[in-house]
């Protein structure tokens, strides 16, 4: 009888070891899946943070470009002739030397030698 008992014990030990090996494999697989999923999630969050931090670098307000036409010079000015015909034009260089915001005519100023003083 001792032989049958030993055979049962040996069979039970082998069955227990096989079941424990299955449980261990299942735990290892679950652990690898969880770790792999965590790595994928961490990479997704990292890419999302980088995308949000970098932004699209596009301002909400559109920028407009203004093109200004440049007046063409006359033949006399292009040739270097800077003299003006004073007979046709009553203003002189002293009359036009006022400030840009000066609305008073040059002939009514008290001092025609320089810009009018602003008070």
Protein Blocks (a to p, Z undefined) as FASTA:
>chain_A
ZZmmmmmmmmmmmmmmmmmmmmmmmmmmmmmmmmmmmmmmmmmmmmmmmmmmnonoiafb
dcdddddddddddfklmnopabdcfklpmbdfklmmpcfklmbdfklpmblkbccddZZ
